[in-house]
């Protein structure tokens, strides 16, 4: 499995390392697993395994950096 990293996230020691996101394919409905590692995101889809770049990892990245999405609420 290849790793896809993004320059705007410091993955080394990130508090979400080890977390797995289940992302559904928009085209086939198949579910893929995107995992944050100390080096970046890995995905078990064909593109993630072969090229290291896939839209599922890109989607998780975009969710994490989007300032318009409520990430959590403190009650």
mmCIF file of the N, C-alpha and C atoms, coordinates in Angstrom:
data_MODEL
# 
_entry.id   MODEL 
# 
loop_
_atom_site.group_PDB 
_atom_site.id 
_atom_site.type_symbol 
_atom_site.label_atom_id 
_atom_site.label_alt_id 
_atom_site.label_comp_id 
_atom_site.label_asym_id 
_atom_site.label_entity_id 
_atom_site.label_seq_id 
_atom_site.pdbx_PDB_ins_code 
_atom_site.Cartn_x 
_atom_site.Cartn_y 
_atom_site.Cartn_z 
_atom_site.occupancy 
_atom_site.B_iso_or_equiv 
_atom_site.pdbx_formal_charge 
_atom_site.auth_seq_id 
_atom_site.auth_comp_id 
_atom_site.auth_asym_id 
_atom_site.auth_atom_id 
_atom_site.pdbx_PDB_model_num 
ATOM 1   N N  . UNK A 1 1  ? 0.848   -1.183 0.000  1.00 0.00 ? 1  UNK A N  1 
ATOM 2   C CA . UNK A 1 1  ? 0.000   0.000  0.000  1.00 0.00 ? 1  UNK A CA 1 
ATOM 3   C C  . UNK A 1 1  ? 0.890   1.241  0.000  1.00 0.00 ? 1  UNK A C  1 
ATOM 4   N N  . UNK A 1 2  ? 0.567   2.166  -0.860 1.00 0.00 ? 2  UNK A N  1 
ATOM 5   C CA . UNK A 1 2  ? 1.346   3.401  -0.961 1.00 0.00 ? 2  UNK A CA 1 
ATOM 6   C C  . UNK A 1 2  ? 0.735   4.487  -0.082 1.00 0.00 ? 2  UNK A C  1 
ATOM 7   N N  . UNK A 1 3  ? 1.534   5.501  0.185  1.00 0.00 ? 3  UNK A N  1 
ATOM 8   C CA . UNK A 1 3  ? 1.129   6.592  1.065  1.00 0.00 ? 3  UNK A CA 1 
ATOM 9   C C  . UNK A 1 3  ? 0.962   7.872  0.254  1.00 0.00 ? 3  UNK A C  1 
ATOM 10  N N  . UNK A 1 4  ? -0.102  8.599  0.543  1.00 0.00 ? 4  UNK A N  1 
ATOM 11  C CA . UNK A 1 4  ? -0.336  9.905  -0.081 1.00 0.00 ? 4  UNK A CA 1 
ATOM 12  C C  . UNK A 1 4  ? -0.251  10.956 1.023  1.00 0.00 ? 4  UNK A C  1 
ATOM 13  N N  . UNK A 1 5  ? 0.678   11.877 0.883  1.00 0.00 ? 5  UNK A N  1 
ATOM 14  C CA . UNK A 1 5  ? 0.804   12.916 1.903  1.00 0.00 ? 5  UNK A CA 1 
ATOM 15  C C  . UNK A 1 5  ? 0.406   14.269 1.315  1.00 0.00 ? 5  UNK A C  1 
ATOM 16  N N  . UNK A 1 6  ? 0.145   15.190 2.202  1.00 0.00 ? 6  UNK A N  1 
ATOM 17  C CA . UNK A 1 6  ? -0.263  16.541 1.821  1.00 0.00 ? 6  UNK A CA 1 
ATOM 18  C C  . UNK A 1 6  ? 0.586   17.515 2.633  1.00 0.00 ? 6  UNK A C  1 
ATOM 19  N N  . UNK A 1 7  ? 1.112   18.551 1.995  1.00 0.00 ? 7  UNK A N  1 
ATOM 20  C CA . UNK A 1 7  ? 2.036   19.455 2.699  1.00 0.00 ? 7  UNK A CA 1 
ATOM 21  C C  . UNK A 1 7  ? 1.391   20.280 3.808  1.00 0.00 ? 7  UNK A C  1 
ATOM 22  N N  . UNK A 1 8  ? 0.064   20.400 3.814  1.00 0.00 ? 8  UNK A N  1 
ATOM 23  C CA . UNK A 1 8  ? -0.575  21.234 4.833  1.00 0.00 ? 8  UNK A CA 1 
ATOM 24  C C  . UNK A 1 8  ? -0.967  20.463 6.092  1.00 0.00 ? 8  UNK A C  1 
ATOM 25  N N  . UNK A 1 9  ? -0.615  19.181 6.186  1.00 0.00 ? 9  UNK A N  1 
ATOM 26  C CA . UNK A 1 9  ? -0.857  18.395 7.399  1.00 0.00 ? 9  UNK A CA 1 
ATOM 27  C C  . UNK A 1 9  ? 0.467   17.796 7.842  1.00 0.00 ? 9  UNK A C  1 
ATOM 28  N N  . UNK A 1 10 ? 0.829   18.001 9.109  1.00 0.00 ? 10 UNK A N  1 
ATOM 29  C CA . UNK A 1 10 ? 2.018   17.363 9.682  1.00 0.00 ? 10 UNK A CA 1 
ATOM 30  C C  . UNK A 1 10 ? 1.564   16.018 10.241 1.00 0.00 ? 10 UNK A C  1 
ATOM 31  N N  . UNK A 1 11 ? 1.831   14.945 9.532  1.00 0.00 ? 11 UNK A N  1 
ATOM 32  C CA . UNK A 1 11 ? 1.334   13.626 9.894  1.00 0.00 ? 11 UNK A CA 1 
ATOM 33  C C  . UNK A 1 11 ? 2.101   13.000 11.052 1.00 0.00 ? 11 UNK A C  1 
ATOM 34  N N  . UNK A 1 12 ? 3.381   13.271 11.149 1.00 0.00 ? 12 UNK A N  1 
ATOM 35  C CA . UNK A 1 12 ? 4.222   12.642 12.170 1.00 0.00 ? 12 UNK A CA 1 
ATOM 36  C C  . UNK A 1 12 ? 3.698   12.979 13.563 1.00 0.00 ? 12 UNK A C  1 
ATOM 37  N N  . UNK A 1 13 ? 3.245   11.967 14.295 1.00 0.00 ? 13 UNK A N  1 
ATOM 38  C CA . UNK A 1 13 ? 2.743   12.158 15.648 1.00 0.00 ? 13 UNK A CA 1 
ATOM 39  C C  . UNK A 1 13 ? 1.380   12.819 15.730 1.00 0.00 ? 13 UNK A C  1 
ATOM 40  N N  . UNK A 1 14 ? 0.685   12.964 14.603 1.00 0.00 ? 14 UNK A N  1 
ATOM 41  C CA . UNK A 1 14 ? -0.637  13.587 14.588 1.00 0.00 ? 14 UNK A CA 1 
ATOM 42  C C  . UNK A 1 14 ? -1.585  12.782 15.477 1.00 0.00 ? 14 UNK A C  1 
ATOM 43  N N  . UNK A 1 15 ? -2.479  13.449 16.168 1.00 0.00 ? 15 UNK A N  1 
ATOM 44  C CA . UNK A 1 15 ? -3.379  12.756 17.101 1.00 0.00 ? 15 UNK A CA 1 
ATOM 45  C C  . UNK A 1 15 ? -4.374  11.824 16.401 1.00 0.00 ? 15 UNK A C  1 
ATOM 46  N N  . UNK A 1 16 ? -4.520  11.915 15.090 1.00 0.00 ? 16 UNK A N  1 
ATOM 47  C CA . UNK A 1 16 ? -5.432  11.034 14.357 1.00 0.00 ? 16 UNK A CA 1 
ATOM 48  C C  . UNK A 1 16 ? -4.721  9.864  13.675 1.00 0.00 ? 16 UNK A C  1 
ATOM 49  N N  . UNK A 1 17 ? -3.403  9.732  13.868 1.00 0.00 ? 17 UNK A N  1 
ATOM 50  C CA . UNK A 1 17 ? -2.675  8.606  13.277 1.00 0.00 ? 17 UNK A CA 1 
ATOM 51  C C  . UNK A 1 17 ? -3.291  7.308  13.784 1.00 0.00 ? 17 UNK A C  1 
ATOM 52  N N  . UNK A 1 18 ? -3.575  6.404  12.852 1.00 0.00 ? 18 UNK A N  1 
ATOM 53  C CA . UNK A 1 18 ? -4.204  5.130  13.190 1.00 0.00 ? 18 UNK A CA 1 
ATOM 54  C C  . UNK A 1 18 ? -5.704  5.132  12.962 1.00 0.00 ? 18 UNK A C  1 
ATOM 55  N N  . UNK A 1 19 ? -6.297  6.302  12.830 1.00 0.00 ? 19 UNK A N  1 
ATOM 56  C CA . UNK A 1 19 ? -7.737  6.393  12.590 1.00 0.00 ? 19 UNK A CA 1 
ATOM 57  C C  . UNK A 1 19 ? -8.053  5.947  11.169 1.00 0.00 ? 19 UNK A C  1 
ATOM 58  N N  . UNK A 1 20 ? -9.158  5.218  11.011 1.00 0.00 ? 20 UNK A N  1 
ATOM 59  C CA . UNK A 1 20 ? -9.572  4.717  9.704  1.00 0.00 ? 20 UNK A CA 1 
ATOM 60  C C  . UNK A 1 20 ? -10.913 5.342  9.346  1.00 0.00 ? 20 UNK A C  1 
ATOM 61  N N  . UNK A 1 21 ? -10.995 5.910  8.146  1.00 0.00 ? 21 UNK A N  1 
ATOM 62  C CA . UNK A 1 21 ? -12.240 6.455  7.620  1.00 0.00 ? 21 UNK A CA 1 
ATOM 63  C C  . UNK A 1 21 ? -12.781 5.471  6.590  1.00 0.00 ? 21 UNK A C  1 
ATOM 64  N N  . UNK A 1 22 ? -14.054 5.115  6.689  1.00 0.00 ? 22 UNK A N  1 
ATOM 65  C CA . UNK A 1 22 ? -14.706 4.283  5.690  1.00 0.00 ? 22 UNK A CA 1 
ATOM 66  C C  . UNK A 1 22 ? -15.362 5.212  4.681  1.00 0.00 ? 22 UNK A C  1 
ATOM 67  N N  . UNK A 1 23 ? -14.838 5.207  3.463  1.00 0.00 ? 23 UNK A N  1 
ATOM 68  C CA . UNK A 1 23 ? -15.306 6.103  2.415  1.00 0.00 ? 23 UNK A CA 1 
ATOM 69  C C  . UNK A 1 23 ? -15.986 5.288  1.327  1.00 0.00 ? 23 UNK A C  1 
ATOM 70  N N  . UNK A 1 24 ? -17.190 5.689  0.972  1.00 0.00 ? 24 UNK A N  1 
ATOM 71  C CA . UNK A 1 24 ? -17.937 4.991  -0.068 1.00 0.00 ? 24 UNK A CA 1 
ATOM 72  C C  . UNK A 1 24 ? -17.629 5.600  -1.431 1.00 0.00 ? 24 UNK A C  1 
ATOM 73  N N  . UNK A 1 25 ? -17.382 4.742  -2.395 1.00 0.00 ? 25 UNK A N  1 
ATOM 74  C CA . UNK A 1 25 ? -17.127 5.185  -3.760 1.00 0.00 ? 25 UNK A CA 1 
ATOM 75  C C  . UNK A 1 25 ? -18.377 5.847  -4.320 1.00 0.00 ? 25 UNK A C  1 
ATOM 76  N N  . UNK A 1 26 ? -18.203 7.003  -4.934 1.00 0.00 ? 26 UNK A N  1 
ATOM 77  C CA . UNK A 1 26 ? -19.344 7.707  -5.522 1.00 0.00 ? 26 UNK A CA 1 
ATOM 78  C C  . UNK A 1 26 ? -19.818 7.011  -6.796 1.00 0.00 ? 26 UNK A C  1 
ATOM 79  N N  . UNK A 1 27 ? -18.944 6.241  -7.395 1.00 0.00 ? 27 UNK A N  1 
ATOM 80  C CA . UNK A 1 27 ? -19.282 5.590  -8.656 1.00 0.00 ? 27 UNK A CA 1 
ATOM 81  C C  . UNK A 1 27 ? -19.878 4.194  -8.463 1.00 0.00 ? 27 UNK A C  1 
ATOM 82  N N  . UNK A 1 28 ? -19.247 3.366  -7.621 1.00 0.00 ? 28 UNK A N  1 
ATOM 83  C CA . UNK A 1 28 ? -19.673 1.973  -7.487 1.00 0.00 ? 28 UNK A CA 1 
ATOM 84  C C  . UNK A 1 28 ? -20.391 1.662  -6.189 1.00 0.00 ? 28 UNK A C  1 
ATOM 85  N N  . UNK A 1 29 ? -20.264 2.538  -5.193 1.00 0.00 ? 29 UNK A N  1 
ATOM 86  C CA . UNK A 1 29 ? -20.850 2.270  -3.893 1.00 0.00 ? 29 UNK A CA 1 
ATOM 87  C C  . UNK A 1 29 ? -19.979 1.375  -3.022 1.00 0.00 ? 29 UNK A C  1 
ATOM 88  N N  . UNK A 1 30 ? -18.850 0.919  -3.563 1.00 0.00 ? 30 UNK A N  1 
ATOM 89  C CA . UNK A 1 30 ? -17.929 0.084  -2.804 1.00 0.00 ? 30 UNK A CA 1 
ATOM 90  C C  . UNK A 1 30 ? -17.297 0.917  -1.690 1.00 0.00 ? 30 UNK A C  1 
ATOM 91  N N  . UNK A 1 31 ? -16.993 0.277  -0.562 1.00 0.00 ? 31 UNK A N  1 
ATOM 92  C CA . UNK A 1 31 ? -16.406 0.997  0.571  1.00 0.00 ? 31 UNK A CA 1 
ATOM 93  C C  . UNK A 1 31 ? -14.904 0.756  0.624  1.00 0.00 ? 31 UNK A C  1 
ATOM 94  N N  . UNK A 1 32 ? -14.174 1.841  0.878  1.00 0.00 ? 32 UNK A N  1 
ATOM 95  C CA . UNK A 1 32 ? -12.727 1.776  0.988  1.00 0.00 ? 32 UNK A CA 1 
ATOM 96  C C  . UNK A 1 32 ? -12.308 2.315  2.343  1.00 0.00 ? 32 UNK A C  1 
ATOM 97  N N  . UNK A 1 33 ? -11.134 1.870  2.787  1.00 0.00 ? 33 UNK A N  1 
ATOM 98  C CA . UNK A 1 33 ? -10.610 2.307  4.071  1.00 0.00 ? 33 UNK A CA 1 
ATOM 99  C C  . UNK A 1 33 ? -9.416  3.231  3.846  1.00 0.00 ? 33 UNK A C  1 
ATOM 100 N N  . UNK A 1 34 ? -9.533  4.442  4.372  1.00 0.00 ? 34 UNK A N  1 
ATOM 101 C CA . UNK A 1 34 ? -8.440  5.411  4.337  1.00 0.00 ? 34 UNK A CA 1 
ATOM 102 C C  . UNK A 1 34 ? -7.894  5.514  5.757  1.00 0.00 ? 34 UNK A C  1 
ATOM 103 N N  . UNK A 1 35 ? -6.613  5.253  5.904  1.00 0.00 ? 35 UNK A N  1 
ATOM 104 C CA . UNK A 1 35 ? -5.967  5.245  7.215  1.00 0.00 ? 35 UNK A CA 1 
ATOM 105 C C  . UNK A 1 35 ? -4.917  6.333  7.279  1.00 0.00 ? 35 UNK A C  1 
ATOM 106 N N  . UNK A 1 36 ? -4.896  7.084  8.386  1.00 0.00 ? 36 UNK A N  1 
ATOM 107 C CA . UNK A 1 36 ? -3.838  8.072  8.582  1.00 0.00 ? 36 UNK A CA 1 
ATOM 108 C C  . UNK A 1 36 ? -2.646  7.381  9.235  1.00 0.00 ? 36 UNK A C  1 
ATOM 109 N N  . UNK A 1 37 ? -1.475  7.566  8.640  1.00 0.00 ? 37 UNK A N  1 
ATOM 110 C CA . UNK A 1 37 ? -0.233  7.042  9.194  1.00 0.00 ? 37 UNK A CA 1 
ATOM 111 C C  . UNK A 1 37 ? 0.691   8.219  9.514  1.00 0.00 ? 37 UNK A C  1 
ATOM 112 N N  . UNK A 1 38 ? 1.831   7.932  10.085 1.00 0.00 ? 38 UNK A N  1 
ATOM 113 C CA . UNK A 1 38 ? 2.814   8.979  10.377 1.00 0.00 ? 38 UNK A CA 1 
ATOM 114 C C  . UNK A 1 38 ? 3.385   9.629  9.121  1.00 0.00 ? 38 UNK A C  1 
ATOM 115 N N  . UNK A 1 39 ? 3.169   8.989  7.968  1.00 0.00 ? 39 UNK A N  1 
ATOM 116 C CA . UNK A 1 39 ? 3.708   9.514  6.713  1.00 0.00 ? 39 UNK A CA 1 
ATOM 117 C C  . UNK A 1 39 ? 2.658   10.127 5.802  1.00 0.00 ? 39 UNK A C  1 
ATOM 118 N N  . UNK A 1 40 ? 1.376   9.853  6.069  1.00 0.00 ? 40 UNK A N  1 
ATOM 119 C CA . UNK A 1 40 ? 0.295   10.356 5.225  1.00 0.00 ? 40 UNK A CA 1 
ATOM 120 C C  . UNK A 1 40 ? -0.878  9.402  5.252  1.00 0.00 ? 40 UNK A C  1 
ATOM 121 N N  . UNK A 1 41 ? -1.716  9.449  4.226  1.00 0.00 ? 41 UNK A N  1 
ATOM 122 C CA . UNK A 1 41 ? -2.887  8.583  4.140  1.00 0.00 ? 41 UNK A CA 1 
ATOM 123 C C  . UNK A 1 41 ? -2.600  7.376  3.260  1.00 0.00 ? 41 UNK A C  1 
ATOM 124 N N  . UNK A 1 42 ? -3.142  6.233  3.662  1.00 0.00 ? 42 UNK A N  1 
ATOM 125 C CA . UNK A 1 42 ? -3.123  5.062  2.794  1.00 0.00 ? 42 UNK A CA 1 
ATOM 126 C C  . UNK A 1 42 ? -4.577  4.685  2.528  1.00 0.00 ? 42 UNK A C  1 
ATOM 127 N N  . UNK A 1 43 ? -4.819  4.120  1.347  1.00 0.00 ? 43 UNK A N  1 
ATOM 128 C CA . UNK A 1 43 ? -6.165  3.693  0.973  1.00 0.00 ? 43 UNK A CA 1 
ATOM 129 C C  . UNK A 1 43 ? -6.062  2.323  0.327  1.00 0.00 ? 43 UNK A C  1 
ATOM 130 N N  . UNK A 1 44 ? -7.055  1.474  0.588  1.00 0.00 ? 44 UNK A N  1 
ATOM 131 C CA . UNK A 1 44 ? -7.010  0.117  0.054  1.00 0.00 ? 44 UNK A CA 1 
ATOM 132 C C  . UNK A 1 44 ? -7.651  -0.007 -1.333 1.00 0.00 ? 44 UNK A C  1 
ATOM 133 N N  . UNK A 1 45 ? -7.936  1.107  -2.000 1.00 0.00 ? 45 UNK A N  1 
ATOM 134 C CA . UNK A 1 45 ? -8.456  1.035  -3.367 1.00 0.00 ? 45 UNK A CA 1 
ATOM 135 C C  . UNK A 1 45 ? -7.294  0.758  -4.328 1.00 0.00 ? 45 UNK A C  1 
ATOM 136 N N  . UNK A 1 46 ? -7.629  0.431  -5.561 1.00 0.00 ? 46 UNK A N  1 
ATOM 137 C CA . UNK A 1 46 ? -6.610  0.110  -6.561 1.00 0.00 ? 46 UNK A CA 1 
ATOM 138 C C  . UNK A 1 46 ? -5.684  1.301  -6.804 1.00 0.00 ? 46 UNK A C  1 
ATOM 139 N N  . UNK A 1 47 ? -6.244  2.481  -6.952 1.00 0.00 ? 47 UNK A N  1 
ATOM 140 C CA . UNK A 1 47 ? -5.414  3.670  -7.193 1.00 0.00 ? 47 UNK A CA 1 
ATOM 141 C C  . UNK A 1 47 ? -4.491  3.942  -6.011 1.00 0.00 ? 47 UNK A C  1 
ATOM 142 N N  . UNK A 1 48 ? -5.013  3.790  -4.803 1.00 0.00 ? 48 UNK A N  1 
ATOM 143 C CA . UNK A 1 48 ? -4.198  4.017  -3.615 1.00 0.00 ? 48 UNK A CA 1 
ATOM 144 C C  . UNK A 1 48 ? -3.089  2.997  -3.476 1.00 0.00 ? 48 UNK A C  1 
ATOM 145 N N  . UNK A 1 49 ? -3.351  1.771  -3.894 1.00 0.00 ? 49 UNK A N  1 
ATOM 146 C CA . UNK A 1 49 ? -2.357  0.710  -3.799 1.00 0.00 ? 49 UNK A CA 1 
ATOM 147 C C  . UNK A 1 49 ? -1.293  0.810  -4.884 1.00 0.00 ? 49 UNK A C  1 
ATOM 148 N N  . UNK A 1 50 ? -1.679  1.240  -6.069 1.00 0.00 ? 50 UNK A N  1 
ATOM 149 C CA . UNK A 1 50 ? -0.755  1.253  -7.202 1.00 0.00 ? 50 UNK A CA 1 
ATOM 150 C C  . UNK A 1 50 ? -0.011  2.582  -7.342 1.00 0.00 ? 50 UNK A C  1 
ATOM 151 N N  . UNK A 1 51 ? -0.748  3.667  -7.303 1.00 0.00 ? 51 UNK A N  1 
ATOM 152 C CA . UNK A 1 51 ? -0.135  4.980  -7.561 1.00 0.00 ? 51 UNK A CA 1 
ATOM 153 C C  . UNK A 1 51 ? 0.113   5.781  -6.293 1.00 0.00 ? 51 UNK A C  1 
ATOM 154 N N  . UNK A 1 52 ? -0.598  5.438  -5.212 1.00 0.00 ? 52 UNK A N  1 
ATOM 155 C CA . UNK A 1 52 ? -0.454  6.209  -3.993 1.00 0.00 ? 52 UNK A CA 1 
ATOM 156 C C  . UNK A 1 52 ? -1.306  7.458  -3.956 1.00 0.00 ? 52 UNK A C  1 
ATOM 157 N N  . UNK A 1 53 ? -2.044  7.730  -5.041 1.00 0.00 ? 53 UNK A N  1 
ATOM 158 C CA . UNK A 1 53 ? -2.924  8.893  -5.074 1.00 0.00 ? 53 UNK A CA 1 
ATOM 159 C C  . UNK A 1 53 ? -4.321  8.432  -5.425 1.00 0.00 ? 53 UNK A C  1 
ATOM 160 N N  . UNK A 1 54 ? -5.265  8.798  -4.579 1.00 0.00 ? 54 UNK A N  1 
ATOM 161 C CA . UNK A 1 54 ? -6.648  8.421  -4.861 1.00 0.00 ? 54 UNK A CA 1 
ATOM 162 C C  . UNK A 1 54 ? -7.581  9.513  -4.348 1.00 0.00 ? 54 UNK A C  1 
ATOM 163 N N  . UNK A 1 55 ? -8.796  9.507  -4.866 1.00 0.00 ? 55 UNK A N  1 
ATOM 164 C CA . UNK A 1 55 ? -9.752  10.542 -4.477 1.00 0.00 ? 55 UNK A CA 1 
ATOM 165 C C  . UNK A 1 55 ? -10.313 10.312 -3.076 1.00 0.00 ? 55 UNK A C  1 
ATOM 166 N N  . UNK A 1 56 ? -10.204 9.084  -2.557 1.00 0.00 ? 56 UNK A N  1 
ATOM 167 C CA . UNK A 1 56 ? -10.712 8.800  -1.206 1.00 0.00 ? 56 UNK A CA 1 
ATOM 168 C C  . UNK A 1 56 ? -9.825  9.478  -0.158 1.00 0.00 ? 56 UNK A C  1 
ATOM 169 N N  . UNK A 1 57 ? -8.507  9.364  -0.328 1.00 0.00 ? 57 UNK A N  1 
ATOM 170 C CA . UNK A 1 57 ? -7.577  10.050 0.577  1.00 0.00 ? 57 UNK A CA 1 
ATOM 171 C C  . UNK A 1 57 ? -7.718  11.558 0.424  1.00 0.00 ? 57 UNK A C  1 
ATOM 172 N N  . UNK A 1 58 ? -7.899  12.014 -0.797 1.00 0.00 ? 58 UNK A N  1 
ATOM 173 C CA . UNK A 1 58 ? -8.097  13.445 -1.037 1.00 0.00 ? 58 UNK A CA 1 
ATOM 174 C C  . UNK A 1 58 ? -9.355  13.931 -0.323 1.00 0.00 ? 58 UNK A C  1 
ATOM 175 N N  . UNK A 1 59 ? -10.401 13.125 -0.344 1.00 0.00 ? 59 UNK A N  1 
ATOM 176 C CA . UNK A 1 59 ? -11.661 13.482 0.317  1.00 0.00 ? 59 UNK A CA 1 
ATOM 177 C C  . UNK A 1 59 ? -11.464 13.631 1.832  1.00 0.00 ? 59 UNK A C  1 
ATOM 178 N N  . UNK A 1 60 ? -10.770 12.677 2.444  1.00 0.00 ? 60 UNK A N  1 
ATOM 179 C CA . UNK A 1 60 ? -10.518 12.770 3.896  1.00 0.00 ? 60 UNK A CA 1 
ATOM 180 C C  . UNK A 1 60 ? -9.672  14.006 4.196  1.00 0.00 ? 60 UNK A C  1 
ATOM 181 N N  . UNK A 1 61 ? -8.648  14.243 3.402  1.00 0.00 ? 61 UNK A N  1 
ATOM 182 C CA . UNK A 1 61 ? -7.828  15.445 3.572  1.00 0.00 ? 61 UNK A CA 1 
ATOM 183 C C  . UNK A 1 61 ? -8.693  16.695 3.534  1.00 0.00 ? 61 UNK A C  1 
ATOM 184 N N  . UNK A 1 62 ? -9.554  16.781 2.516  1.00 0.00 ? 62 UNK A N  1 
ATOM 185 C CA . UNK A 1 62 ? -10.400 17.961 2.355  1.00 0.00 ? 62 UNK A CA 1 
ATOM 186 C C  . UNK A 1 62 ? -11.346 18.146 3.533  1.00 0.00 ? 62 UNK A C  1 
ATOM 187 N N  . UNK A 1 63 ? -11.861 17.041 4.073  1.00 0.00 ? 63 UNK A N  1 
ATOM 188 C CA . UNK A 1 63 ? -12.725 17.127 5.257  1.00 0.00 ? 63 UNK A CA 1 
ATOM 189 C C  . UNK A 1 63 ? -11.962 17.679 6.458  1.00 0.00 ? 63 UNK A C  1 
ATOM 190 N N  . UNK A 1 64 ? -10.720 17.269 6.612  1.00 0.00 ? 64 UNK A N  1 
ATOM 191 C CA . UNK A 1 64 ? -9.928  17.695 7.768  1.00 0.00 ? 64 UNK A CA 1 
ATOM 192 C C  . UNK A 1 64 ? -9.519  19.161 7.704  1.00 0.00 ? 64 UNK A C  1 
ATOM 193 N N  . UNK A 1 65 ? -9.320  19.689 6.519  1.00 0.00 ? 65 UNK A N  1 
ATOM 194 C CA . UNK A 1 65 ? -8.843  21.076 6.435  1.00 0.00 ? 65 UNK A CA 1 
ATOM 195 C C  . UNK A 1 65 ? -9.944  22.082 6.145  1.00 0.00 ? 65 UNK A C  1 
ATOM 196 N N  . UNK A 1 66 ? -11.157 21.618 5.861  1.00 0.00 ? 66 UNK A N  1 
ATOM 197 C CA . UNK A 1 66 ? -12.266 22.519 5.525  1.00 0.00 ? 66 UNK A CA 1 
ATOM 198 C C  . UNK A 1 66 ? -12.740 23.255 6.777  1.00 0.00 ? 66 UNK A C  1 
ATOM 199 N N  . UNK A 1 67 ? -12.598 24.565 6.776  1.00 0.00 ? 67 UNK A N  1 
ATOM 200 C CA . UNK A 1 67 ? -13.012 25.375 7.926  1.00 0.00 ? 67 UNK A CA 1 
ATOM 201 C C  . UNK A 1 67 ? -14.526 25.528 8.041  1.00 0.00 ? 67 UNK A C  1 
ATOM 202 N N  . UNK A 1 68 ? -15.261 25.178 6.999  1.00 0.00 ? 68 UNK A N  1 
ATOM 203 C CA . UNK A 1 68 ? -16.719 25.329 7.006  1.00 0.00 ? 68 UNK A CA 1 
ATOM 204 C C  . UNK A 1 68 ? -17.458 24.131 7.586  1.00 0.00 ? 68 UNK A C  1 
ATOM 205 N N  . UNK A 1 69 ? -16.733 23.054 7.891  1.00 0.00 ? 69 UNK A N  1 
ATOM 206 C CA . UNK A 1 69 ? -17.360 21.848 8.439  1.00 0.00 ? 69 UNK A CA 1 
ATOM 207 C C  . UNK A 1 69 ? -17.195 21.851 9.948  1.00 0.00 ? 69 UNK A C  1 
ATOM 208 N N  . UNK A 1 70 ? -18.285 21.638 10.678 1.00 0.00 ? 70 UNK A N  1 
ATOM 209 C CA . UNK A 1 70 ? -18.223 21.532 12.128 1.00 0.00 ? 70 UNK A CA 1 
ATOM 210 C C  . UNK A 1 70 ? -17.560 20.193 12.458 1.00 0.00 ? 70 UNK A C  1 
ATOM 211 N N  . UNK A 1 71 ? -16.402 20.235 13.081 1.00 0.00 ? 71 UNK A N  1 
ATOM 212 C CA . UNK A 1 71 ? -15.660 19.024 13.357 1.00 0.00 ? 71 UNK A CA 1 
ATOM 213 C C  . UNK A 1 71 ? -16.089 18.373 14.676 1.00 0.00 ? 71 UNK A C  1 
ATOM 214 N N  . UNK A 1 72 ? -16.518 19.192 15.612 1.00 0.00 ? 72 UNK A N  1 
ATOM 215 C CA . UNK A 1 72 ? -16.970 18.670 16.896 1.00 0.00 ? 72 UNK A CA 1 
ATOM 216 C C  . UNK A 1 72 ? -17.729 19.766 17.633 1.00 0.00 ? 72 UNK A C  1 
ATOM 217 N N  . UNK A 1 73 ? -18.498 19.345 18.589 1.00 0.00 ? 73 UNK A N  1 
ATOM 218 C CA . UNK A 1 73 ? -19.196 20.303 19.438 1.00 0.00 ? 73 UNK A CA 1 
ATOM 219 C C  . UNK A 1 73 ? -18.880 19.998 20.884 1.00 0.00 ? 73 UNK A C  1 
ATOM 220 N N  . UNK A 1 74 ? -18.643 21.023 21.635 1.00 0.00 ? 74 UNK A N  1 
ATOM 221 C CA . UNK A 1 74 ? -18.373 20.872 23.053 1.00 0.00 ? 74 UNK A CA 1 
ATOM 222 C C  . UNK A 1 74 ? -19.638 21.269 23.797 1.00 0.00 ? 74 UNK A C  1 
ATOM 223 N N  . UNK A 1 75 ? -20.149 20.333 24.570 1.00 0.00 ? 75 UNK A N  1 
ATOM 224 C CA . UNK A 1 75 ? -21.394 20.596 25.289 1.00 0.00 ? 75 UNK A CA 1 
ATOM 225 C C  . UNK A 1 75 ? -21.132 21.176 26.653 1.00 0.00 ? 75 UNK A C  1 
# 
